[in-house]
Amino acid sequence: MKIFRTHEAEIACVILDLTMPEMSGEETFRELRNLRSDIRVILSSGYNEQEVTQRFVGRGLSGFIQKPYTIANLRNALNRALG
């Protein structure tokens, strides 16, 4: 969040893990959207996509990428999120 606040205007997309040490992915997603409602967010997790994304329905999640993923999968997720 500190980096995002400092470089907010330069950031087009954020990739979040569902489980992180200080804030959960859900908490971080909420904070990001409070700061900038148009920020695109891709969620990454080793958990099942359908199970995870259900928690974000209607909240503007831009994508999901299942871990482990390849560079090609990451590129595709970013292309979809960024249009």
N, CA, C and O of each residue as an XYZ file, in Angstrom:
332
protein
N       0.824     -1.182      0.000
C       0.000      0.000      0.000
C       0.879      1.260      0.000
O       0.534      2.264     -0.624
N       1.993      1.198      0.691
C       2.889      2.357      0.729
C       3.408      2.677     -0.667
O       3.436      3.840     -1.070
N       3.818      1.648     -1.406
C       4.310      1.846     -2.766
C       3.193      2.365     -3.660
O       3.417      3.257     -4.477
N       2.005      1.821     -3.513
C       0.879      2.269     -4.329
C       0.574      3.736     -4.059
O       0.377      4.512     -4.994
N       0.535      4.116     -2.801
C       0.259      5.522     -2.473
C       1.314      6.455     -3.064
O       0.990      7.551     -3.520
N       2.563      6.025     -3.056
C       3.660      6.848     -3.566
C       3.640      6.954     -5.088
O       3.964      8.006     -5.639
N       3.264      5.876     -5.767
C       3.342      5.819     -7.237
C       1.983      5.596     -7.893
O       1.906      5.075     -9.006
N       0.944      5.978     -7.226
C      -0.425      5.706     -7.674
C      -0.682      6.085     -9.135
O      -1.304      5.319     -9.871
N      -0.215      7.241     -9.553
C      -0.467      7.715    -10.919
C       0.255      6.885    -11.976
O      -0.144      6.890    -13.141
N       1.304      6.180    -11.590
C       2.100      5.391    -12.530
C       1.637      3.940    -12.633
O       2.085      3.214    -13.520
N       0.762      3.515    -11.754
C       0.377      2.097    -11.676
C      -0.935      1.875    -12.414
O      -1.945      2.513    -12.120
N      -0.902      0.957    -13.381
C      -2.085      0.648    -14.178
C      -2.820     -0.586    -13.658
O      -4.031     -0.717    -13.835
N      -2.078     -1.487    -13.016
C      -2.668     -2.752    -12.585
C      -1.882     -3.281    -11.383
O      -0.665     -3.112    -11.299
N      -2.592     -3.919    -10.462
C      -1.968     -4.517     -9.288
C      -2.288     -6.006     -9.288
O      -3.423     -6.410     -9.538
N      -1.273     -6.815     -9.003
C      -1.473     -8.260     -8.843
C      -1.356     -8.559     -7.365
O      -0.326     -8.299     -6.743
N      -2.415     -9.104     -6.814
C      -2.463     -9.415     -5.383
C      -2.532    -10.903     -5.155
O      -3.164    -11.631     -5.921
N      -1.886    -11.352     -4.111
C      -2.078    -12.722     -3.657
C      -3.199    -12.682     -2.632
O      -3.355    -11.687     -1.925
N      -3.962    -13.726     -2.546
C      -5.053    -13.776     -1.573
C      -4.505    -13.781     -0.151
O      -5.099    -13.187      0.749
N      -3.372    -14.450      0.051
C      -2.770    -14.552      1.378
C      -1.454    -13.791      1.395
O      -0.513    -14.133      0.678
N      -1.403    -12.762      2.219
C      -0.189    -11.953      2.339
C       0.081    -11.719      3.822
O      -0.827    -11.860      4.642
N       1.317    -11.365      4.178
C       1.689    -11.298      5.592
C       1.002    -10.230      6.444
O       0.576    -10.536      7.558
N       0.880     -9.011      5.973
C       0.343     -7.948      6.825
C      -1.146     -7.682      6.612
O      -1.882     -7.426      7.565
N      -1.575     -7.744      5.373
C      -2.992     -7.555      5.035
C      -3.392     -8.673      4.090
O      -2.591     -9.108      3.261
N      -4.602     -9.131      4.207
C      -5.069    -10.146      3.268
C      -5.282     -9.505      1.905
O      -5.346     -8.281      1.788
N      -5.388    -10.328      0.889
C      -5.672     -9.822     -0.448
C      -6.992     -9.081     -0.499
O      -7.133     -8.087     -1.212
N      -7.960     -9.575      0.265
C      -9.269     -8.928      0.309
C      -9.190     -7.532      0.929
O      -9.785     -6.581      0.420
N      -8.460     -7.424      2.015
C      -8.282     -6.117      2.672
C      -7.527     -5.151      1.763
O      -7.892     -3.981      1.643
N      -6.485     -5.647      1.132
C      -5.685     -4.805      0.246
C      -6.509     -4.352     -0.950
O      -6.436     -3.190     -1.352
N      -7.289     -5.259     -1.518
C      -8.184     -4.928     -2.631
C      -9.117     -3.788     -2.233
O      -9.280     -2.820     -2.976
N      -9.720     -3.909     -1.070
C     -10.652     -2.893     -0.578
C      -9.939     -1.537     -0.424
O     -10.477     -0.504     -0.825
N      -8.743     -1.543      0.150
C      -7.971     -0.307      0.324
C      -7.609      0.323     -1.027
O      -7.739      1.533     -1.213
N      -7.156     -0.512     -1.959
C      -6.801     -0.009     -3.287
C      -7.994      0.656     -3.946
O      -7.876      1.755     -4.489
N      -9.137      0.000     -3.903
C     -10.353      0.533     -4.532
C     -10.845      1.791     -3.834
O     -11.446      2.655     -4.473
N     -10.601      1.908     -2.535
C     -10.963      3.138     -1.819
C     -10.089      4.300     -2.272
O     -10.561      5.431     -2.387
N      -8.815      4.020     -2.530
C      -7.901      5.062     -2.975
C      -8.130      5.435     -4.433
O      -8.076      6.607     -4.805
N      -8.386      4.421     -5.249
C      -8.574      4.669     -6.686
C      -9.549      3.633     -7.235
O      -9.184      2.483     -7.475
N     -10.767      4.051     -7.425
C     -11.836      3.115     -7.802
C     -11.643      2.478     -9.171
O     -12.251      1.447     -9.460
N     -10.801      3.076    -10.025
C     -10.594      2.533    -11.367
C      -9.374      1.616    -11.473
O      -9.075      1.127    -12.562
N      -8.671      1.376    -10.380
C      -7.470      0.544    -10.449
C      -7.851     -0.890    -10.829
O      -8.796     -1.462    -10.285
N      -7.107     -1.444    -11.756
C      -7.355     -2.824    -12.175
C      -6.573     -3.747    -11.250
O      -5.390     -3.531    -10.986
N      -7.252     -4.775    -10.766
C      -6.639     -5.705     -9.818
C      -6.828     -7.137    -10.303
O      -7.942     -7.575    -10.588
N      -5.712     -7.852    -10.389
C      -5.717     -9.274    -10.715
C      -5.384    -10.014     -9.432
O      -4.398     -9.700     -8.766
N      -6.185    -10.975     -9.094
C      -5.947    -11.771     -7.900
C      -5.229    -13.051     -8.277
O      -5.586    -13.712     -9.252
N      -4.222    -13.394     -7.505
C      -3.459    -14.626     -7.724
C      -3.604    -15.497     -6.491
O      -3.514    -15.020     -5.360
N      -3.831    -16.793     -6.729
C      -3.991    -17.702     -5.600
C      -3.774    -19.138     -6.029
O      -3.932    -19.489     -7.198
N      -3.414    -19.946     -5.074
C      -3.332    -21.381     -5.299
C      -4.677    -22.042     -5.050
O      -4.866    -23.218     -5.362
N      -5.617    -21.280     -4.484
C      -6.962    -21.788     -4.257
C      -7.741    -21.817     -5.565
O      -7.335    -21.189     -6.543
N      -8.825    -22.523     -5.588
C      -9.685    -22.667     -6.748
C     -10.243    -21.308     -7.197
O     -10.746    -20.538     -6.379
N     -10.151    -21.026     -8.492
C     -10.581    -19.743     -9.042
C     -12.030    -19.413     -8.701
O     -12.328    -18.311     -8.241
N     -12.917    -20.353     -8.924
C     -14.339    -20.096     -8.692
C     -14.612    -19.786     -7.224
O     -15.383    -18.882     -6.903
N     -13.982    -20.534     -6.353
C     -14.143    -20.336     -4.914
C     -13.671    -18.941     -4.494
O     -14.334    -18.259     -3.712
N     -12.521    -18.529     -5.021
C     -11.928    -17.245     -4.653
C     -12.692    -16.080     -5.268
O     -13.023    -15.122     -4.569
N     -12.973    -16.147     -6.553
C     -13.584    -15.005     -7.235
C     -15.018    -14.753     -6.779
O     -15.516    -13.637     -6.926
N     -15.688    -15.752     -6.235
C     -17.045    -15.564     -5.707
C     -17.053    -14.473     -4.640
O     -18.033    -13.740     -4.503
N     -15.969    -14.368     -3.892
C     -15.874    -13.368     -2.820
C     -15.733    -11.950     -3.372
O     -15.878    -10.978     -2.630
N     -15.450    -11.830     -4.668
C     -15.212    -10.522     -5.277
C     -16.266    -10.146     -6.314
O     -16.123     -9.131     -6.996
N     -17.308    -10.937     -6.439
C     -18.356    -10.676     -7.428
C     -18.948     -9.280     -7.183
O     -19.309     -8.925     -6.061
N     -19.034     -8.512     -8.259
C     -19.616     -7.181     -8.191
C     -18.708     -6.127     -7.588
O     -19.141     -4.999     -7.352
N     -17.454     -6.477     -7.336
C     -16.540     -5.528     -6.696
C     -15.464     -5.010     -7.655
O     -14.591     -4.245     -7.247
N     -15.520     -5.421     -8.922
C     -14.608     -4.872     -9.921
C     -13.275     -5.574    -10.063
O     -12.300     -4.966    -10.505
N     -13.217     -6.835     -9.699
C     -11.984     -7.598     -9.888
C     -11.713     -7.723    -11.384
O     -12.609     -8.078    -12.149
N     -10.480     -7.432    -11.804
C     -10.140     -7.430    -13.225
C      -9.672     -8.771    -13.760
O      -9.601     -8.962    -14.974
N      -9.353     -9.698    -12.875
C      -8.916    -10.997    -13.341
C      -8.421    -11.877    -12.212
O      -8.314    -11.464    -11.057
N      -8.126    -13.099    -12.595
C      -7.616    -14.088    -11.652
C      -6.561    -14.903    -12.372
O      -6.702    -15.215    -13.554
N      -5.502    -15.248    -11.651
C      -4.482    -16.120    -12.211
C      -4.135    -17.180    -11.169
O      -3.759    -16.880    -10.036
N      -4.276    -18.414    -11.596
C      -4.051    -19.571    -10.710
C      -2.559    -19.830    -10.540
O      -1.818    -19.883    -11.521
N      -2.122    -19.991     -9.300
C      -0.723    -20.340     -9.025
C      -0.568    -21.850     -9.056
O      -1.507    -22.559     -8.695
N       0.541    -22.352     -9.459
C       1.645    -21.622    -10.082
C       1.280    -21.262    -11.526
O       0.510    -21.970    -12.174
N       1.829    -20.177    -12.009
C       1.521    -19.746    -13.368
C       2.804    -19.466    -14.145
O       3.874    -19.263    -13.571
N       2.663    -19.463    -15.438
C       3.797    -19.198    -16.337
C       3.781    -17.726    -16.738
O       2.808    -17.012    -16.499
N       4.860    -17.297    -17.341
C       4.931    -15.928    -17.868
C       3.837    -15.724    -18.913
O       3.235    -14.652    -18.980
N       3.579    -16.735    -19.720
C       2.528    -16.628    -20.741
C       1.162    -16.438    -20.088
O       0.366    -15.622    -20.554
N       0.879    -17.177    -19.017
C      -0.392    -17.006    -18.296
C      -0.502    -15.603    -17.701
O      -1.563    -14.980    -17.745
N       0.605    -15.118    -17.146
C       0.628    -13.780    -16.567
C       0.386    -12.727    -17.644
O      -0.402    -11.801    -17.450
N       1.063    -12.872    -18.776
C       0.881    -11.932    -19.891
C      -0.577    -11.921    -20.350
O      -1.142    -10.854    -20.587
N      -1.186    -13.091    -20.475
C      -2.583    -13.171    -20.902
C      -3.516    -12.492    -19.893
O      -4.439    -11.774    -20.280
N      -3.273    -12.720    -18.617
C      -4.101    -12.103    -17.570
C      -3.953    -10.587    -17.607
O      -4.940     -9.863    -17.474
N      -2.732    -10.107    -17.785
C      -2.501     -8.665    -17.873
C      -3.147     -8.079    -19.113
O      -3.754     -7.010    -19.043
N      -3.030     -8.756    -20.246
C      -3.664     -8.273    -21.489
C      -5.172     -8.181    -21.330
O      -5.780     -7.205    -21.767
N      -5.785     -9.189    -20.709
C      -7.235     -9.157    -20.486
C      -7.615     -8.014    -19.545
O      -8.586     -7.300    -19.795
N      -6.856     -7.840    -18.470
C      -7.174     -6.809    -17.482
C      -7.001     -5.389    -18.032
O      -7.768     -4.482    -17.712
N      -5.982     -5.227    -18.858
C      -5.669     -3.901    -19.367
C      -6.338     -3.587    -20.698
O      -6.273     -2.460    -21.191
N      -6.978     -4.595    -21.270
C      -7.715     -4.397    -22.513
C      -6.810     -4.242    -23.668
O      -7.272     -4.067    -24.795
